[in-house]
Amino acid sequence: MTSNYYYLVAGLPDLLLDEGKQPLSCIDFLEEAVEQLDGADLRLLNLLRLPYDNQNLLSLLLKTGKLFDTRGSISEETLAAGLKFPDELPTHMLRFLEAFQENRSPAPGLVPADQLAWFFYESMARQENDFIREWYTFELQLRNSIAGINCRKELAHLETLATERDKAISAVIVGRDEVAEALLRSNAPDFGLSAIVPWADRLFALSRGSLQEFEKGIDLLRWEFLSEITVDSHFRAETVFANFIKLTVVERWLALDPATGKEQLDRLLEELKASYSVPAIF
C-alpha cells in the first residue's frame, strides 16, 4: 500500500497552471514529486521514468547524438559507465547489453530498441505494485496491437503469403503474452483481440481514420485506462503516478499540436478539480 499525498494531489491544479502562465512541465512536476514522495513511492515513480532511461541508454550505445532526456532518473554519467560495467544498471538493461554484445535477440529480426523493450516489459510484469504491473501490461498490449495493425496494413498485398506476413509481424512484436500470440497466429480481421482486451474494437475503428486522429485516440485510451485503475486511489501515490503520465501526454501534444494539447490540459484540470479536495482534518 502506498502513502497518501494530500497536498501534492490537491495542489496539482495550481501547479499545472502557475498563475495562468505556462503549464507545469514534466521536469517541474518530477521535482515536486521527488521532494514529497517517500522512498518506496519514489522508487515506483522511477519505474515510470525508465522508458526515458531506456531511450537514453540506446542513444549512448548506438551513438545517435540524440539529446539526453532528463525525464529519466538515471544520470548520463551512470548510463555511460554502465555501457562498460553494466552490473550497476537495472536488470533489464543488464540483460539487454549482454544479449546485444553477444549478438543474441529474444526473437529474430527485432531492432535494438525492441530488444530492450522485450526485457523491460518482462521486468515490469514481475513488479509487485498493481499500478506498475497493470500499466505496463496495458502499454505492452497496446503497443503490440498498434504494431500488428500497422504491419497488416503495409503487407496487405502479401495476404496469401502467410509465411512472409508472419515473419514480418514477428519482427515487431515484443514479448509473448496472450495478445502477442494472437497477433502472431490469428488471420481474423481483428486478430481475435476483441475477445482478449476490451479496447480492441475502438483501436481498430481509430486505425481507419487519419494518422492524427489515430494518435489522439490512442492517447485517449491511455488516459481512460489510467483513470480507471486509479478511480479508488484518491490521494495515494498511484494518483501522482497517473497524473505524471497524463502530463507527459499533455506536454507531447502541446509540442505537436497546441490546440490538442490545450484540450488535454483542460481535461486534466477539470478531472483534478472535480475529484480532489484536502480533508478538513488537514
C-alpha positions, 0 to 999 in steps of 0.5 A, a space after each residue: 500500500 502506498 502513502 497518501 499525498 494530500 497536498 501534492 494531489 490537491 495542489 496539482 491544479 495550481 501547479 499545472 497552471 502557475 498563475 495562468 502562465 505556462 503549464 507545469 512541465 514534466 521536469 517541474 512536476 518530477 521535482 515536486 514529486 521527488 521532494 514529497 514522495 517517500 522512498 518506496 513511492 519514489 522508487 515506483 515513480 522511477 519505474 515510470 521514468 525508465 522508458 526515458 532511461 531506456 531511450 537514453 541508454 540506446 542513444 549512448 550505445 548506438 551513438 545517435 547524438 540524440 539529446 539526453 532526456 532528463 525525464 529519466 532518473 538515471 544520470 548520463 554519467 551512470 548510463 555511460 559507465 554502465 555501457 562498460 560495467 553494466 552490473 550497476 544498471 537495472 536488470 533489464 538493461 543488464 540483460 539487454 547489453 549482454 544479449 546485444 554484445 553477444 549478438 543474441 535477440 529474444 526473437 529474430 529480426 527485432 531492432 535494438 530498441 525492441 530488444 530492450 523493450 522485450 526485457 523491460 516489459 518482462 521486468 515490469 510484469 514481475 513488479 509487485 505494485 498493481 499500478 506498475 504491473 497493470 500499466 505496463 501490461 496495458 502499454 505492452 498490449 497496446 503497443 503490440 496491437 498498434 504494431 500488428 495493425 500497422 504491419 497488416 496494413 503495409 503487407 496487405 498485398 502479401 495476404 496469401 503469403 502467410 509465411 512472409 506476413 508472419 515473419 514480418 509481424 514477428 519482427 515487431 512484436 515484443 514479448 509473448 503474452 496472450 495478445 502477442 500470440 494472437 497477433 502472431 497466429 490469428 488471420 481474423 480481421 481483428 486478430 481475435 483481440 476483441 475477445 482478449 482486451 476490451 479496447 480492441 474494437 475502438 483501436 481498430 475503428 481509430 486505425 481507419 481514420 487519419 494518422 492524427 486522429 489515430 494518435 489522439 485516440 490512442 492517447 485517449 485510451 491511455 488516459 481512460 485506462 489510467 483513470 480507471 485503475 486509479 478511480 479508488 486511489 484518491 490521494 495515494 501515490 498511484 494518483 501522482 503516478 497517473 497524473 505524471 503520465 497524463 502530463 507527459 501526454 499533455 506536454 507531447 501534444 502541446 509540442 505537436 499540436 497546441 490546440 490538442 494539447 490545450 484540450 488535454 490540459 483542460 481535461 486534466 484540470 477539470 478531472 483534478 478539480 472535480 475529484 480532489 479536495 484536502 480533508 478538513 482534518 488537514 
